[in-house]
């Protein structure tokens, strides 16, 4: 299966008002670009948004902005950066180390794409 991989900003929208949990890391996209996979979750991908296949929760997905303005102007809270993307994130920002007042590191969980596909297909079959 051919995947496209991009460094992205991901923020949970459901249940939050522009200050949900947020991450920066590599997002893998299906060949068609209609599915996105990140940190153990699969998303049906739309323009700037995605719905978690398992929970239906809404997430915002966007490119990482060099200016650091990924969070909404009224949003707050640290953004988690995946360890496997740290070097590319620092290079993009032009930094030599992470600003620990605004960011923390985390270990990304692998996504079981076959499980996510089976779950989505089961939902379609019961509809």
VOZA-69264 format. One line per field, with one value per atom (N, C-alpha, C, O): x, y, z; residue number from 1. Coordinates in Angstrom, 1 decimal. Layout:
BEGIN
x = c(X  ...)
y = c(Y  ...)
z = c(Z  ...)
resi = c(NUM  ...)
//
This chain:
BEGIN
x = c(0.8  0.0  0.9  1.7  0.7  1.5  0.9  -0.3  1.7  1.2  2.0  3.2  1.3  1.9  2.1  1.2  3.2  3.5  3.8  4.6  3.2  3.4  3.5  2.9  4.4  4.5  3.3  3.1  2.4  1.2  0.9  1.5  0.0  -0.6  -1.9  -2.7  -2.2  -3.5  -4.1  -3.3  -5.3  -5.9  -7.4  -8.1  -7.7  -9.0  -10.0  -9.8  -11.0  -12.1  -13.3  -13.8  -13.7  -14.9  -14.7  -13.8  -15.6  -15.6  -14.7  -14.5  -14.1  -13.1  -13.4  -14.1  -13.0  -13.2  -11.8  -11.4  -11.2  -9.9  -8.8  -7.7  -9.0  -7.9  -7.8  -7.4  -8.2  -8.1  -6.7  -5.8  -6.5  -5.2  -4.7  -5.4  -3.4  -2.8  -1.5  -0.7  -1.2  0.0  0.7  0.0  2.0  2.7  3.4  4.2  3.2  3.9  3.6  2.9  4.1  3.9  2.5  2.1  1.8  0.5  0.6  1.1  0.2  0.2  -1.2  -2.2  -1.2  -2.4  -2.5  -1.5  -3.8  -4.0  -3.6  -3.4  -3.6  -3.3  -4.2  -3.7  -5.5  -6.4  -6.5  -7.0  -5.8  -5.8  -7.1  -7.2  -8.0  -9.3  -9.2  -10.2  -8.1  -7.9  -6.6  -5.6  -6.6  -5.4  -5.1  -6.1  -3.9  -3.5  -2.5  -1.5  -2.8  -1.9  -2.1  -3.2  -1.0  -1.0  -2.1  -2.8  -2.2  -3.1  -4.5  -5.4  -4.8  -6.1  -6.2  -5.2  -7.4  -7.6  -8.7  -9.7  -8.5  -9.5  -10.0  -9.2  -11.3  -11.8  -11.4  -11.8  -10.7  -10.0  -10.9  -11.3  -11.1  -11.8  -10.8  -9.7  -11.3  -10.5  -10.2  -11.1  -9.1  -8.7  -9.3  -9.0  -10.2  -10.8  -10.8  -10.5  -10.9  -11.0  -11.9  -11.9  -12.6  -13.4  -12.7  -12.4  -12.6  -12.0  -12.9  -14.1  -12.4  -13.2  -13.8  -15.0  -13.1  -13.6  -14.6  -15.6  -14.3  -15.2  -16.1  -17.1  -15.8  -16.6  -16.2  -16.8  -15.2  -14.8  -14.1  -13.5  -14.3  -13.7  -12.3  -12.1  -11.4  -10.1  -9.8  -10.3  -8.9  -8.4  -7.0  -6.2  -6.8  -5.5  -5.0  -5.7  -3.8  -3.2  -1.7  -1.1  -1.1  0.3  0.9  0.2  2.1  2.7  3.2  3.8  2.8  3.1  4.4  4.7  5.3  6.6  6.5  7.3  5.5  5.3  4.9  5.0  4.4  4.0  2.6  2.2  1.8  0.4  -0.6  -1.7  -0.2  -1.1  -2.4  -3.5  -2.2  -3.3  -4.1  -3.6  -5.4  -6.3  -5.9  -5.3  -6.1  -5.7  -6.2  -5.5  -7.3  -7.8  -7.5  -7.9  -6.8  -6.5  -5.3  -4.5  -5.1  -4.0  -3.6  -4.3  -2.5  -2.1  -0.9  -0.7  0.0  1.1  0.7  -0.3  1.6  1.4  2.5  3.6  2.0  2.9  3.6  2.9  4.9  5.6  6.1  6.8  5.9  6.3  7.9  8.5  8.5  9.9  10.5  11.5  9.7  10.2  10.2  10.8  9.5  9.4  10.2  10.2  10.8  11.4  12.5  12.5  13.4  14.4  13.8  14.3  12.8  12.2  11.4  11.4  10.8  10.0  11.0  10.7  12.1  13.1  13.7  13.9  14.0  14.5  13.5  13.9  12.2  11.2  11.1  11.0  11.2  11.1  12.4  12.5  13.5  14.8  15.4  16.2  15.0  15.4  16.5  16.6  17.3  18.2  17.7  18.3  16.7  16.1  14.6  14.2  13.9  12.4  12.1  12.8  11.2  10.7  9.8  8.6  10.3  9.6  8.5  7.8  8.4  7.3  6.0  4.9  6.2  5.0  4.8  3.8  5.9  5.9  6.4  7.3  5.9  6.4  6.6  6.0  7.4  7.6  6.7  6.3  6.4  5.7  6.1  6.6  5.8  6.1  4.8  3.8  4.8  3.6  3.3  4.2  2.0  1.6  1.4  0.9  1.7  1.5  0.0  -0.8  -0.5  -1.9  -2.0  -1.3  -3.0  -3.3  -4.3  -5.6  -3.8  -4.7  -5.7  -6.8  -5.3  -6.2  -7.4  -8.6  -7.1  -8.2  -9.1  -10.4  -8.6  -9.4  -10.3  -11.4  -9.7  -10.5  -11.6  -12.7  -11.3  -12.4  -13.5  -14.6  -13.1  -14.1  -15.0  -16.2  -14.4  -15.2  -16.1  -17.2  -15.6  -16.4  -17.5  -18.6  -17.3  -18.4  -19.5  -20.7  -19.1  -20.1  -20.9  -22.1  -20.2  -20.9  -21.9  -22.9  -21.4  -22.3  -23.5  -24.5  -23.5  -24.6  -25.6  -26.6  -25.2  -26.0  -27.2  -27.9)
y = c(-1.2  0.0  1.2  1.4  2.1  3.3  4.4  4.7  5.0  6.1  7.4  7.3  8.4  9.7  10.2  9.9  10.7  11.1  12.6  13.1  13.3  14.7  15.1  14.5  16.1  16.6  17.6  18.5  17.3  18.0  18.4  17.9  19.4  19.8  19.2  19.2  18.5  17.8  18.3  18.4  18.7  19.2  18.6  18.6  18.1  17.6  18.7  19.6  18.7  19.7  19.3  20.2  18.1  17.7  17.9  17.3  18.6  18.8  19.9  20.1  20.6  21.7  22.9  22.9  24.1  25.3  25.9  26.9  25.4  25.8  25.6  26.2  24.8  24.5  23.1  22.7  22.2  20.8  20.2  21.0  19.0  18.4  18.5  18.4  18.8  19.1  18.4  18.3  18.0  17.3  17.8  18.3  17.6  17.8  16.5  16.0  15.9  14.6  14.2  15.0  13.1  12.6  12.0  11.1  12.4  11.8  11.1  11.6  9.8  9.0  9.1  9.0  9.3  9.4  8.2  7.7  7.7  6.6  7.1  8.3  6.2  6.5  7.6  8.5  7.5  8.5  9.8  10.8  9.8  11.0  11.1  12.1  10.1  10.3  9.7  9.9  9.0  8.5  9.0  9.0  9.4  9.9  9.0  8.6  8.7  7.8  8.5  9.0  8.6  9.2  8.7  8.7  8.4  8.1  7.1  7.3  6.0  4.9  5.1  4.3  6.2  6.5  6.7  7.0  6.4  6.6  7.7  7.7  8.5  9.6  9.6  9.4  9.9  10.1  11.6  12.5  11.8  13.1  14.0  13.6  15.2  16.2  17.4  17.3  18.5  19.7  20.3  21.1  20.0  20.6  20.0  20.3  19.0  18.3  16.8  16.3  16.0  14.6  14.1  14.7  13.0  12.4  11.1  10.3  10.8  9.6  8.4  8.5  7.4  6.3  5.6  5.1  5.5  4.7  5.5  5.0  6.8  7.6  8.6  9.0  9.0  10.0  11.4  12.4  11.5  12.9  13.6  13.0  14.9  15.8  16.3  16.6  16.3  16.8  17.8  17.6  18.8  19.6  19.1  18.8  19.1  18.6  19.7  20.1  20.2  21.2  21.1  20.4  21.7  21.8  22.5  23.4  22.3  23.0  24.4  24.5  25.4  26.8  27.2  27.0  27.7  28.2  29.3  29.3  30.1  31.2  30.7  31.5  29.5  28.9  29.3  29.2  29.6  30.0  28.9  29.2  27.7  26.6  26.7  26.5  27.0  27.1  28.3  29.3  28.2  29.4  30.5  30.2  31.7  32.9  32.8  33.3  32.2  32.0  30.7  30.4  29.8  28.5  28.6  29.6  27.6  27.5  26.1  25.2  25.9  24.6  24.2  24.6  23.3  22.8  21.9  21.2  22.0  21.1  20.0  20.3  18.8  17.6  17.4  17.3  17.2  16.9  15.5  15.1  14.7  13.3  13.3  14.0  12.4  12.3  12.0  12.5  11.2  10.8  12.0  11.9  13.0  14.2  15.4  16.5  15.3  16.4  17.1  18.3  16.3  16.9  17.8  18.9  17.2  18.0  19.2  20.2  19.1  20.2  21.3  22.5  21.0  22.0  22.7  23.9  21.9  22.5  23.4  24.5  23.0  23.9  25.2  26.3  25.2  26.4  27.2  28.3  26.5  27.2  27.2  28.1  26.3  26.2  25.1  24.2  25.3  24.2  23.4  22.3  23.8  23.0  23.4  24.5  22.5  22.7  23.8  23.8  24.6  25.6  24.9  24.6  24.5  23.7  24.4  23.8  25.7  26.5  26.3  26.5  25.9  25.7  24.3  24.0  23.5  22.2  21.1  21.4  19.9  18.7  17.6  17.7  16.6  15.5  14.3  14.2  13.5  12.2  11.2  11.5  9.9  8.8  8.4  8.1  8.5  8.2  6.7  5.9  6.4  5.0  4.6  5.4  3.4  2.9  2.8  2.5  3.0  2.8  1.5  1.2  0.7  -0.6  -0.3  -0.2  -0.1  0.3  -0.8  -0.5  -2.0  -3.1  -3.1  -3.3  -2.9  -2.9  -1.7  -1.8  -0.5  0.7  0.4  0.8  -0.2  -0.5  -1.4  -1.3  -2.5  -3.5  -2.8  -3.1  -1.9  -1.2  -0.3  -0.3  0.4  1.2  0.4  0.8  -0.7  -1.5  -2.2  -2.3  -2.5  -3.1  -2.0  -2.4  -0.8  0.3  0.5  0.7  0.4  0.5  -0.6  -0.5  -1.8  -3.0  -3.0  -3.6  -2.4  -2.3  -1.2  -1.1  -0.3  0.9  0.6  1.4)
z = c(0.0  0.0  0.0  0.9  -1.0  -1.1  -0.2  -0.3  0.6  1.6  1.3  0.9  1.4  1.4  2.9  3.7  3.2  4.6  4.7  3.9  5.6  5.8  7.2  8.1  7.5  8.9  9.0  8.2  10.0  10.2  11.6  12.6  11.8  13.0  13.2  12.2  14.3  14.5  15.8  16.8  15.8  17.1  17.2  16.2  18.4  18.6  18.7  19.5  18.0  18.0  18.8  19.5  18.8  19.5  21.0  21.6  21.6  23.0  23.5  24.7  22.5  22.9  22.1  21.0  22.5  21.8  21.4  22.1  20.4  19.9  20.9  20.8  21.9  22.9  23.3  24.4  22.3  22.6  22.5  22.2  22.9  22.8  21.3  20.4  21.2  19.9  19.8  20.7  18.5  18.2  17.0  16.1  16.8  15.6  15.3  16.2  14.2  13.8  12.4  11.7  12.0  10.7  10.5  11.3  9.5  9.2  7.9  6.9  7.9  6.7  6.0  6.7  4.7  3.9  3.0  2.5  2.8  1.9  0.5  0.2  -0.5  -1.8  -2.4  -3.1  -2.1  -2.6  -1.8  -2.2  -0.6  0.3  1.1  1.9  1.0  1.8  3.2  4.0  3.5  4.9  5.4  4.6  6.6  7.3  8.5  9.2  8.8  9.9  10.8  10.3  12.1  13.0  14.4  14.9  15.1  16.6  17.0  17.9  16.2  16.6  16.1  16.4  15.4  14.9  13.4  12.8  12.9  11.4  11.3  12.1  10.3  10.1  8.7  7.8  8.6  7.2  7.0  7.7  5.9  5.7  4.8  3.8  5.3  4.5  4.4  4.7  3.9  3.7  5.0  5.5  5.6  6.9  8.1  9.3  7.9  9.1  8.8  7.7  9.9  9.7  10.9  12.0  10.7  11.7  12.1  11.2  13.4  13.8  13.4  13.7  12.7  12.3  13.5  13.4  14.6  15.7  16.6  17.0  16.8  17.8  17.1  17.7  15.9  15.2  15.6  15.1  16.5  16.9  15.8  14.9  15.8  14.8  15.2  16.3  14.2  14.4  13.3  12.2  13.6  12.5  12.2  13.0  10.9  10.4  9.4  8.5  9.7  8.8  8.7  9.5  7.8  7.7  8.9  9.5  9.2  10.4  9.9  8.8  10.6  10.2  10.8  12.0  9.9  10.4  11.5  12.4  11.4  12.3  13.7  14.7  13.8  15.1  15.5  16.6  14.5  14.7  14.4  13.9  14.7  14.5  15.4  14.9  16.7  17.6  17.2  16.8  17.4  17.3  18.2  19.3  17.8  18.6  20.1  21.0  20.3  21.7  22.3  23.5  21.6  22.1  23.0  23.0  23.8  24.7  25.0  24.7  25.7  26.1  25.2  24.1  25.8  25.1  23.9  23.9  22.9  21.7  21.8  22.1  21.7  21.7  20.4  19.4  20.4  19.1  19.2  20.2  18.2  18.2  18.1  17.3  18.8  18.8  17.4  17.1  16.7  15.3  14.3  13.3  14.7  13.8  14.3  13.6  15.4  16.1  15.2  15.1  14.6  13.7  12.6  12.4  11.9  10.8  11.3  10.7  12.5  13.1  13.4  13.1  14.1  14.5  13.2  13.2  12.2  10.9  10.3  9.8  10.3  9.7  10.5  9.8  11.8  12.6  12.6  13.0  12.2  12.3  13.7  14.0  14.5  15.9  16.1  15.3  17.2  17.5  18.7  18.9  19.3  20.4  20.5  20.1  21.2  21.4  22.4  23.5  22.2  23.2  24.2  23.9  25.3  26.3  27.0  27.8  26.8  27.4  26.5  27.0  25.3  24.4  23.8  23.3  23.9  23.3  24.3  25.2  24.2  24.9  23.8  22.8  24.2  23.3  23.7  24.8  22.7  23.0  22.0  20.9  22.3  21.5  20.8  21.4  19.5  18.6  18.7  18.7  18.7  18.7  17.2  16.4  16.9  15.5  15.3  16.2  14.0  13.7  13.0  12.0  13.4  12.8  11.7  11.9  10.5  9.4  9.0  8.7  9.1  8.8  9.8  9.4  11.1  12.1  11.8  11.9  11.5  11.2  10.0  10.0  8.9  7.7  8.0  7.5  8.8  9.2  10.0  9.8  10.9  11.7  10.8  11.0  9.9  9.0  8.1  7.9  7.6  6.7  7.5  6.9  8.7  9.5  9.7  9.7  10.0  10.1  8.8  8.8  7.7  6.4  6.1  5.6  6.6  6.4  7.2  6.9  8.4  9.3  9.0  9.6  8.1  7.8  6.9  6.6)
resi = c(1  1  1  1  2  2  2  2  3  3  3  3  4  4  4  4  5  5  5  5  6  6  6  6  7  7  7  7  8  8  8  8  9  9  9  9  10  10  10  10  11  11  11  11  12  12  12  12  13  13  13  13  14  14  14  14  15  15  15  15  16  16  16  16  17  17  17  17  18  18  18  18  19  19  19  19  20  20  20  20  21  21  21  21  22  22  22  22  23  23  23  23  24  24  24  24  25  25  25  25  26  26  26  26  27  27  27  27  28  28  28  28  29  29  29  29  30  30  30  30  31  31  31  31  32  32  32  32  33  33  33  33  34  34  34  34  35  35  35  35  36  36  36  36  37  37  37  37  38  38  38  38  39  39  39  39  40  40  40  40  41  41  41  41  42  42  42  42  43  43  43  43  44  44  44  44  45  45  45  45  46  46  46  46  47  47  47  47  48  48  48  48  49  49  49  49  50  50  50  50  51  51  51  51  52  52  52  52  53  53  53  53  54  54  54  54  55  55  55  55  56  56  56  56  57  57  57  57  58  58  58  58  59  59  59  59  60  60  60  60  61  61  61  61  62  62  62  62  63  63  63  63  64  64  64  64  65  65  65  65  66  66  66  66  67  67  67  67  68  68  68  68  69  69  69  69  70  70  70  70  71  71  71  71  72  72  72  72  73  73  73  73  74  74  74  74  75  75  75  75  76  76  76  76  77  77  77  77  78  78  78  78  79  79  79  79  80  80  80  80  81  81  81  81  82  82  82  82  83  83  83  83  84  84  84  84  85  85  85  85  86  86  86  86  87  87  87  87  88  88  88  88  89  89  89  89  90  90  90  90  91  91  91  91  92  92  92  92  93  93  93  93  94  94  94  94  95  95  95  95  96  96  96  96  97  97  97  97  98  98  98  98  99  99  99  99  100  100  100  100  101  101  101  101  102  102  102  102  103  103  103  103  104  104  104  104  105  105  105  105  106  106  106  106  107  107  107  107  108  108  108  108  109  109  109  109  110  110  110  110  111  111  111  111  112  112  112  112  113  113  113  113  114  114  114  114  115  115  115  115  116  116  116  116  117  117  117  117  118  118  118  118  119  119  119  119  120  120  120  120  121  121  121  121  122  122  122  122  123  123  123  123  124  124  124  124  125  125  125  125  126  126  126  126  127  127  127  127)
//
